[in-house]
């Protein structure tokens, strides 16, 4: 059960280069502002990038010259938009460059080189009664072993107000995947002088009565307390919560209750079977990233 106690870091995660993928939506702009807050705290650089796929007609239409002229105009428009975003007031003290890539988002990440954090904002897409991040964000979320910060379609942080991280919610199931996320939760809480809330979710069906829940929650609560020792150096005393219910829904609800400004979760590494199950059923990490009303930082196992 407990590998987490051994995962207390001697060194904090290093975030020196942040890639922000934008589709020029409102959520993408909010994601860039979050990236700026992280970059400022960690003294990191930002690469603002947009990937596009040229229409197939560019290679088959009889009016080839007209098609290429249209594509050139689109490229210039996208390049101008990227450049204008890098000149935002809140980025003035941060080194920020722009990259326009012809191809898939996964290919773009290879071009960006060694980044320590990927930030993506999306307005999402829903055709069924389930949350969705949108195709680009979902591709990055499911395939990247680099930490991904998602600003999902339900995030309440819009507009031009400054980004403030007062409360960080770290959700753990005491697995090795959760272990990977713990140093990030500590680091961000320290950097932003934030209140850290540590959450473990137990299945509701296993403990139907309140007395049983109190007993069942004792061991996980003690385990949560052991994750934070004096050497961590948090400025504010951490809180510990054991919730009961479906993990994804309970994490989202506890984040609302605690008024969390950021959720930090670990995710298991991708596999063909896990990806299929996750895609059909949502998966806990994906459900949280897609449905939370605050940004979600996901650290996935390789």
C-alpha positions as CSV (number, residue, x, y, z in Angstrom):
1,X,0.0,0.0,0.0
2,X,2.6,2.5,1.0
3,X,5.4,3.4,-1.3
4,X,4.6,7.0,-0.8
5,X,6.5,7.5,2.4
6,X,9.6,6.5,0.5
7,X,8.8,9.1,-2.3
8,X,9.4,12.2,-0.1
9,X,11.8,14.2,-2.4
10,X,15.3,15.3,-1.4
11,X,15.2,17.6,-4.4
12,X,12.2,19.5,-5.8
13,X,10.9,19.1,-9.4
14,X,12.7,21.3,-11.8
15,X,10.5,23.4,-14.2
16,X,12.7,25.4,-16.5
17,X,10.9,25.2,-19.8
18,X,7.1,25.3,-20.2
19,X,5.3,24.5,-23.4
20,X,1.9,26.1,-23.8
21,X,-0.3,24.7,-26.6
22,X,-2.9,27.1,-27.8
23,X,-5.9,27.0,-30.1
24,X,-6.5,30.7,-29.4
25,X,-9.6,30.0,-27.4
26,X,-10.5,31.8,-24.1
27,X,-9.4,28.8,-22.1
28,X,-6.1,28.7,-24.0
29,X,-5.5,32.3,-22.9
30,X,-6.3,31.4,-19.3
31,X,-3.9,28.5,-19.6
32,X,-1.2,30.9,-20.8
33,X,-1.8,33.1,-17.7
34,X,-1.4,30.0,-15.5
35,X,1.8,29.1,-17.3
36,X,3.1,32.6,-16.6
37,X,2.4,32.2,-12.9
38,X,4.4,28.9,-12.9
39,X,7.2,30.4,-15.0
40,X,7.6,33.4,-12.8
41,X,7.8,31.2,-9.6
42,X,10.2,28.7,-11.1
43,X,12.1,31.2,-13.3
44,X,11.2,29.2,-16.3
45,X,10.9,30.0,-20.0
46,X,7.7,29.7,-22.0
47,X,7.3,28.4,-25.5
48,X,3.9,29.3,-26.9
49,X,3.0,26.9,-29.7
50,X,0.2,26.2,-32.2
51,X,0.0,23.1,-34.4
52,X,-2.1,23.0,-37.5
53,X,-2.9,20.4,-40.2
54,X,-3.2,21.7,-43.7
55,X,-6.4,20.6,-45.5
56,X,-6.0,17.6,-47.8
57,X,-7.4,19.8,-50.7
58,X,-4.0,21.6,-50.6
59,X,-2.6,18.6,-52.5
60,X,-5.4,17.7,-54.8
61,X,-7.4,20.8,-55.7
62,X,-7.0,22.1,-59.3
63,X,-6.6,25.6,-58.1
64,X,-3.3,24.8,-56.4
65,X,-2.0,28.3,-56.5
66,X,-5.1,29.7,-54.8
67,X,-5.0,27.0,-52.1
68,X,-1.4,27.7,-51.2
69,X,-2.1,31.4,-51.1
70,X,-4.9,30.7,-48.6
71,X,-2.6,28.5,-46.5
72,X,0.1,31.2,-46.5
73,X,-2.4,33.7,-45.4
74,X,-3.5,31.4,-42.6
75,X,0.0,30.7,-41.5
76,X,0.8,34.5,-41.3
77,X,-2.4,35.1,-39.3
78,X,-1.6,32.3,-36.8
79,X,2.0,33.5,-36.6
80,X,0.8,37.1,-35.9
81,X,-1.6,35.8,-33.3
82,X,1.2,33.9,-31.5
83,X,3.5,36.9,-31.5
84,X,0.8,39.1,-30.1
85,X,0.1,36.6,-27.3
86,X,3.8,36.6,-26.3
87,X,3.7,40.4,-25.9
88,X,1.0,40.3,-23.2
89,X,1.6,42.5,-20.2
90,X,1.7,39.5,-17.8
91,X,4.6,38.0,-19.8
92,X,6.9,41.0,-19.8
93,X,9.3,39.6,-17.2
94,X,9.4,36.1,-18.8
95,X,11.3,34.8,-21.8
96,X,8.6,33.7,-24.2
97,X,9.0,32.5,-27.7
98,X,6.5,31.3,-30.3
99,X,6.5,28.2,-32.5
100,X,4.1,27.5,-35.4
101,X,4.1,23.8,-36.4
102,X,2.6,22.1,-39.4
103,X,1.5,18.7,-38.2
104,X,0.0,16.9,-35.2
105,X,0.3,18.2,-31.6
106,X,2.4,15.1,-30.7
107,X,4.8,15.9,-33.4
108,X,5.0,19.5,-32.1
109,X,6.1,18.3,-28.7
110,X,9.1,16.6,-30.3
111,X,10.0,19.9,-32.0
112,X,9.8,21.8,-28.8
113,X,12.6,19.7,-27.2
114,X,13.0,19.0,-23.6
115,X,10.1,20.7,-21.7
116,X,9.3,20.1,-18.1
117,X,5.6,21.0,-18.2
118,X,2.9,21.1,-20.8
119,X,0.0,23.5,-20.4
120,X,-3.1,23.2,-22.5
121,X,-6.4,25.0,-22.3
122,X,-9.6,23.8,-24.1
123,X,-13.2,24.6,-24.3
124,X,-14.0,20.9,-24.6
125,X,-16.5,19.1,-26.7
126,X,-19.6,17.2,-25.6
127,X,-21.8,15.1,-27.8
128,X,-22.8,12.7,-25.0
129,X,-23.4,13.1,-21.3
130,X,-19.8,13.0,-20.4
131,X,-17.0,15.5,-20.0
132,X,-14.5,15.9,-22.8
133,X,-11.3,17.9,-23.1
134,X,-11.3,18.2,-26.9
135,X,-9.2,16.2,-29.3
136,X,-5.9,18.0,-29.0
137,X,-5.9,18.2,-25.2
138,X,-7.0,14.6,-24.9
139,X,-4.2,13.4,-27.1
140,X,-1.6,15.2,-25.1
141,X,-3.2,14.2,-21.8
142,X,-3.3,10.5,-22.6
143,X,0.1,10.1,-24.3
144,X,2.5,12.5,-22.5
145,X,4.8,11.4,-19.7
146,X,5.7,15.0,-19.1
147,X,3.4,16.6,-16.5
148,X,0.4,18.2,-18.1
149,X,-1.6,21.2,-16.7
150,X,-5.1,21.3,-18.2
151,X,-7.5,24.2,-18.0
152,X,-10.7,22.3,-18.8
153,X,-14.0,23.5,-20.1
154,X,-15.6,23.9,-16.7
155,X,-12.8,26.0,-15.1
156,X,-14.1,29.1,-13.3
157,X,-10.9,31.1,-13.8
158,X,-11.6,33.3,-16.8
159,X,-11.2,37.0,-17.5
160,X,-8.2,39.2,-16.8
161,X,-8.0,38.8,-13.0
162,X,-4.7,37.7,-11.6
163,X,-4.0,34.1,-11.0
164,X,-3.7,33.2,-7.3
165,X,-3.0,29.7,-6.0
166,X,-4.2,29.8,-2.4
167,X,-5.3,26.2,-2.0
168,X,-3.7,23.1,-3.6
169,X,-5.6,19.8,-3.5
170,X,-3.4,16.7,-3.8
171,X,-5.4,13.4,-4.4
172,X,-3.7,10.1,-3.7
173,X,-4.6,6.4,-3.7
174,X,-1.2,5.6,-2.2
175,X,-0.1,4.1,-5.5
176,X,3.3,4.6,-7.2
177,X,1.5,6.8,-9.7
178,X,0.4,9.1,-6.9
179,X,3.9,9.1,-5.5
180,X,5.1,10.8,-8.6
181,X,2.7,13.7,-8.1
182,X,3.5,14.3,-4.5
183,X,6.7,16.3,-5.0
184,X,4.9,18.6,-7.4
185,X,2.1,19.2,-4.8
186,X,4.7,20.1,-2.2
187,X,6.8,22.3,-4.5
188,X,3.8,24.3,-5.8
189,X,2.4,24.8,-2.3
190,X,5.8,26.0,-1.1
191,X,6.4,28.3,-4.1
192,X,2.9,29.9,-3.8
193,X,2.7,29.9,0.0
194,X,-0.5,27.9,-0.4
195,X,-2.6,25.7,1.8
196,X,-2.1,22.0,0.9
197,X,-5.0,19.6,1.3
198,X,-4.2,15.9,1.0
199,X,-7.1,13.7,0.0
200,X,-7.7,10.0,-0.2
201,X,-10.9,8.5,-1.5
202,X,-12.3,5.2,-0.1
203,X,-15.0,3.4,-2.0
204,X,-18.4,4.2,-0.5
205,X,-19.9,0.7,-1.0
206,X,-17.3,-0.8,1.3
207,X,-18.4,1.3,4.3
208,X,-22.1,2.2,4.1
209,X,-22.5,3.5,7.7
210,X,-21.1,6.6,9.3
211,X,-19.5,4.7,12.2
212,X,-17.9,2.3,9.8
213,X,-16.6,5.2,7.8
214,X,-15.0,6.8,10.9
215,X,-13.2,3.5,11.6
216,X,-12.3,2.9,7.9
217,X,-11.0,6.4,7.5
218,X,-8.6,6.2,10.5
219,X,-5.8,4.3,8.8
220,X,-5.8,6.3,5.5
221,X,-6.0,9.5,7.6
222,X,-2.9,8.5,9.6
223,X,-1.2,7.5,6.3
224,X,-1.9,11.0,4.8
225,X,-0.4,12.7,7.9
226,X,2.8,10.7,7.5
227,X,3.3,12.1,4.0
228,X,4.1,15.6,5.4
229,X,7.1,15.8,7.7
230,X,8.9,18.8,9.2
231,X,11.6,18.8,6.5
232,X,9.0,19.7,3.8
233,X,8.9,23.3,5.1
234,X,5.3,24.2,4.2
235,X,4.5,27.7,5.5
236,X,0.8,26.8,6.2
237,X,-0.3,23.7,8.1
238,X,-1.6,21.0,5.7
239,X,-5.1,19.5,5.9
240,X,-6.1,15.9,5.6
241,X,-9.3,14.5,4.2
242,X,-10.6,11.0,3.7
243,X,-13.6,11.0,1.3
244,X,-16.0,8.2,0.4
245,X,-17.5,7.6,-3.0
246,X,-16.4,7.3,-6.6
247,X,-12.8,8.6,-6.9
248,X,-13.3,11.1,-9.8
249,X,-16.6,12.6,-8.5
250,X,-15.3,12.8,-4.9
251,X,-12.1,14.5,-5.9
252,X,-14.1,17.1,-7.9
253,X,-16.6,17.6,-5.1
254,X,-13.8,18.0,-2.4
255,X,-12.0,20.5,-4.7
256,X,-15.2,22.6,-4.7
257,X,-15.6,22.2,-0.9
258,X,-12.0,23.3,-0.3
259,X,-12.2,26.0,-3.0
260,X,-9.1,24.6,-4.5
261,X,-7.3,26.6,-7.1
262,X,-5.4,23.6,-8.4
263,X,-5.7,19.8,-8.3
264,X,-2.6,17.6,-8.4
265,X,-3.1,13.9,-9.3
266,X,-1.0,11.0,-10.5
267,X,-2.0,8.8,-13.4
268,X,-1.0,5.3,-14.4
269,X,1.1,4.9,-17.5
270,X,-0.7,4.4,-20.9
271,X,-1.3,1.0,-22.4
272,X,-3.6,-0.2,-25.2
273,X,-6.1,-1.8,-22.8
274,X,-5.9,1.0,-20.2
275,X,-6.3,3.7,-22.9
276,X,-9.4,2.0,-24.3
277,X,-11.0,1.6,-20.9
278,X,-10.0,5.1,-20.0
279,X,-11.5,6.5,-23.2
280,X,-14.8,4.7,-22.8
281,X,-15.3,5.1,-19.1
282,X,-13.4,8.4,-18.6
283,X,-10.8,7.1,-16.1
284,X,-10.3,8.9,-12.8
285,X,-7.5,11.3,-13.9
286,X,-9.2,12.1,-17.1
287,X,-12.6,12.6,-15.4
288,X,-11.0,15.0,-13.0
289,X,-9.1,17.0,-15.6
290,X,-12.2,17.3,-17.9
291,X,-14.8,18.0,-15.2
292,X,-13.1,20.0,-12.5
293,X,-13.8,23.7,-12.1
294,X,-10.1,24.5,-11.5
295,X,-7.0,23.6,-13.4
296,X,-5.6,20.1,-12.9
297,X,-1.9,19.1,-12.9
298,X,-1.5,15.4,-14.0
299,X,1.8,13.5,-13.6
300,X,1.7,10.2,-15.6
301,X,3.9,7.2,-15.1
302,X,6.2,6.4,-18.0
